[in-house]
């Protein structure tokens, strides 16, 4: 098949694009490189630097494409609180731009990568797709809005759509920005460098951490699965893990003794989050294979940043 991956030089986008290319597909990728790195991509992937709000460029790239994976987005919850306008422009406006370009180019299916963050605070776990979303950040609002736009526009224009609500994805080469770094690479770096692990909140809040390879399996399946049009599907590990449990697993994986500092002045986010995978199993035949303990070990082995740090 012929694919376009937006955000294709990012952490998850590059992993997906490379998997598709290894499977023998023709892959194009577009990324504005605000967080991506084209060095992640295999040489056979046709890479274009560009913005998803550039519709003429998108239209050119979409010629002959059968399915679009739309991953281009800003993804930091804390940053979205500071810059909600930018998150709306990229995550919502960029999604609409992609859909318009797909309509004009005659592309038949789009797979949108959304987020488990749209659920917000819910006492009942695991989180089912039928629950009413309760987004708690501009980032979460922007991903939910993108879902509605994709589904509505798809129905109006005859484009098949599926939105995958990906929970806390992690794995080798996940970006580690100076501010608002994701939990897994931040904890690994802090443990290996001998520094203290800083926890926002009390450490009892839970998340669903899913390894990048498992997410890619779900994305690959979504391109050709039947009976997924207009559907929203959770993608996670199906396991609920507290921050304190993550720290214990990081200490075991690195072999380091870690000191933990709890910062109660910073919001730790929603109290619980775990994906119900019933729909993912029935619609995508999705079954996660990598436990968090194994995923941490794989990340240490495959990510040169941590190999050097441990040496």
C-alpha positions in Angstrom: 0.0 0.0 0.0 0.9 3.7 -0.2 0.9 5.6 3.0 1.5 9.1 4.3 2.5 9.5 7.9 2.1 13.0 9.3 4.5 13.7 12.2 6.5 10.9 10.6 9.9 11.9 12.0 8.6 11.9 15.6 9.0 9.2 18.2 5.9 7.2 17.3 5.6 8.4 13.7 9.1 7.2 12.8 8.6 3.8 14.5 5.4 3.4 12.4 6.9 4.6 9.2 9.9 2.3 9.5 7.7 -0.7 10.3 5.5 0.0 7.2 8.6 0.3 5.0 10.1 -2.9 6.4 6.8 -4.6 5.5 7.2 -3.6 1.9 4.8 -0.6 1.7 5.6 2.7 0.0 5.8 5.3 2.7 5.9 9.1 2.7 6.4 11.2 5.8 5.9 14.8 6.6 7.2 16.6 9.7 7.9 20.2 10.6 10.8 19.0 12.8 9.7 20.9 15.8 10.2 17.7 17.8 11.1 15.2 15.0 14.4 14.0 13.6 14.6 12.6 10.0 17.6 10.6 11.0 15.2 8.2 12.7 13.8 7.2 9.3 14.9 4.4 6.9 16.4 5.8 3.7 13.6 4.3 1.5 11.0 6.5 3.2 10.3 9.7 1.2 10.6 12.5 3.8 9.4 16.0 3.3 9.9 18.8 5.8 6.6 20.7 6.1 3.6 21.9 8.1 0.3 20.1 8.0 -1.4 23.4 7.6 0.3 23.7 4.2 -2.6 22.2 2.2 -0.9 22.5 -1.3 2.1 20.6 0.0 -0.1 18.0 1.6 -2.1 17.6 -1.7 1.1 16.9 -3.6 2.2 14.3 -1.1 -1.2 12.6 -1.1 -1.3 11.7 -4.8 -1.8 7.9 -5.0 -1.9 7.5 -1.2 -4.4 4.9 0.1 -4.3 5.6 3.8 -3.1 8.5 6.0 -1.8 8.1 9.5 -2.2 11.5 11.2 0.2 11.8 14.1 1.4 15.4 13.7 0.6 17.2 16.9 1.9 19.0 19.9 1.8 16.6 22.8 2.8 18.2 26.1 0.0 18.6 28.6 1.8 21.3 30.7 2.9 23.2 27.6 -0.7 23.2 26.3 -1.8 25.0 29.5 0.7 27.8 28.7 0.0 27.9 24.9 -3.5 26.8 24.2 -3.8 28.8 21.0 -0.8 27.0 19.4 -2.2 23.6 20.4 -5.5 24.5 18.8 -3.8 25.7 15.6 -1.7 22.5 15.2 -3.8 19.8 16.7 -7.2 21.0 15.5 -6.5 23.2 12.6 -3.8 20.9 11.3 -6.2 17.9 11.5 -8.9 19.8 9.5 -6.2 20.8 6.9 -5.2 17.1 6.5 -8.9 16.1 6.0 -9.4 18.8 3.4 -6.3 17.7 1.5 -7.4 14.1 1.7 -10.8 15.0 0.2 -9.2 16.8 -2.7 -6.7 14.0 -3.4 -9.3 11.2 -3.1 -7.7 9.4 -0.1 -10.1 6.8 1.4 -9.0 6.2 5.0 -7.4 8.1 7.8 -6.1 6.7 11.1 -6.0 9.5 13.7 -3.7 9.1 16.8 -5.7 10.5 19.7 -5.0 10.2 23.4 -6.3 8.6 26.5 -6.0 12.1 28.1 -9.4 12.9 26.7 -11.1 10.8 29.4 -9.9 13.0 32.3 -11.0 12.0 35.8 -13.1 8.8 36.2 -13.6 6.6 39.2 -14.5 3.6 37.2 -11.6 1.8 35.7 -10.6 0.5 33.1 -11.7 3.3 30.9 -14.2 2.3 28.2 -14.7 4.2 24.9 -18.4 4.8 25.8 -17.5 6.9 28.8 -18.2 10.6 28.5 -14.9 12.4 28.0 -13.8 15.0 30.6 -10.7 16.6 29.2 -8.6 18.5 31.8 -6.1 20.3 29.6 -6.0 22.2 26.3 -4.0 19.3 24.9 -6.8 16.9 25.8 -9.5 19.2 24.4 -7.6 19.6 21.2 -7.3 15.8 20.7 -11.0 15.3 21.4 -11.9 18.1 19.0 -9.7 16.4 16.4 -11.6 13.2 16.9 -14.9 15.0 16.3 -13.7 16.8 13.2 -12.3 13.6 11.7 -15.4 11.6 12.3 -17.8 14.3 11.1 -15.8 15.4 8.1 -15.2 11.7 7.2 -19.0 11.0 7.2 -19.7 14.1 5.1 -17.0 13.4 2.5 -17.0 9.6 2.4 -13.6 9.1 4.1 -13.2 6.1 6.3 -12.0 7.2 9.8 -10.7 5.5 12.9 -9.3 7.2 16.0 -6.9 5.4 18.3 -6.8 6.7 21.8 -3.2 5.9 22.7 -2.4 5.9 26.4 1.2 6.5 27.8 3.4 5.3 25.0 7.1 4.9 25.7 10.2 3.3 24.3 13.7 3.9 22.8 14.4 7.4 21.5 11.4 9.0 23.1 12.2 12.7 23.3 13.6 14.0 26.6 13.1 17.8 26.5 14.5 19.9 29.2 11.0 20.9 30.3 8.0 18.7 30.7 9.8 15.4 29.8 7.7 12.2 29.7 7.8 10.0 32.8 9.7 7.0 31.6 12.8 8.6 29.9 12.9 11.2 32.7 13.0 8.6 35.4 15.5 6.4 33.6 17.9 9.4 33.1 17.6 10.5 36.7 18.2 7.0 38.0 21.3 6.4 35.8 22.8 9.8 36.4 22.6 9.4 40.2 20.1 12.2 40.6 16.9 12.2 42.6 13.7 11.2 40.9 11.2 14.0 41.3 7.5 13.0 41.5 4.7 15.4 41.1 1.9 14.6 43.6 2.0 11.7 46.0 3.1 9.0 43.6 -0.1 7.0 43.9 -1.6 8.2 40.7 -1.8 5.5 38.0 -1.3 5.4 34.3 -1.3 2.8 31.5 2.2 2.6 30.0 2.3 0.9 26.6 5.5 0.0 24.7 6.0 1.7 21.3 6.1 -1.7 19.4 2.7 -2.6 20.7 1.3 0.7 19.6 2.7 0.3 16.1 1.1 -3.2 15.9 -2.3 -1.5 16.5 -1.7 1.2 14.0 -0.7 -1.2 11.3 -3.9 -3.2 11.9 -6.1 -0.1 11.8 -5.1 0.6 8.2 -6.9 -2.5 6.8 -9.3 -3.6 9.6 -13.0 -3.9 8.7 -15.8 -2.5 10.8 -13.7 0.3 12.2 -15.2 3.3 10.3 -16.2 6.1 12.7 -14.9 4.1 15.7 -12.8 5.3 18.6 -10.5 2.6 20.0 -8.3 2.5 23.1 -4.7 1.4 22.7 -2.8 0.7 25.9 -1.3 -2.1 27.9 -4.5 -2.8 29.9 -2.4 -2.6 33.1 -2.7 0.1 35.7 0.6 1.1 37.2 1.3 3.8 39.9 4.1 6.2 39.7 5.7 4.6 42.8 5.5 1.2 41.1 7.2 2.7 38.0 10.0 4.0 40.2 10.5 0.5 41.7 10.7 -1.0 38.2 13.2 1.6 37.0 15.4 0.9 40.0 15.3 -2.8 39.3 16.0 -2.3 35.5 18.9 0.1 36.1 20.3 -1.6 39.1 20.5 1.8 40.8 19.4 2.9 44.2 17.1 5.9 43.7 16.1 8.7 46.0 12.6 10.0 45.5 11.5 13.6 46.1 7.8 14.2 46.2 6.7 17.7 45.0 3.2 18.2 46.3 3.1 21.7 45.0 2.9 20.4 41.4 -0.3 18.7 40.1 0.1 15.0 39.5 -2.8 14.9 37.1 -5.8 12.6 37.2 -5.8 10.0 39.9 -6.3 6.8 37.8 -6.0 5.8 34.2 -6.1 2.4 32.6 -7.3 1.4 29.1 -10.1 -1.1 28.5 -8.9 -3.1 25.5 -12.1 -5.0 24.7 -12.8 -3.1 21.5 -9.2 -3.1 20.4 -9.1 -6.9 20.7 -12.4 -7.4 18.8 -11.8 -4.8 16.1 -8.1 -4.9 15.6 -7.1 -8.3 17.1 -4.9 -6.2 19.4 -3.0 -7.9 22.2 -0.1 -6.0 23.9 2.9 -8.3 24.3 5.5 -6.2 26.2 5.2 -5.7 30.0 6.4 -2.5 31.6 9.4 -4.4 33.2 10.4 -5.8 29.8 9.8 -2.5 28.0 12.1 -0.7 30.4 14.8 -3.2 29.8 14.3 -2.9 26.0 14.5 0.8 26.3 17.8 0.6 28.2 19.3 -1.8 25.7 18.2 0.0 22.5 18.5 3.7 23.4 22.1 4.9 23.1 21.4 7.8 25.5 20.9 5.3 28.3 23.6 2.9 27.2 26.2 5.6 27.5 24.8 6.8 30.8 24.9 3.4 32.3 28.5 2.7 31.1 
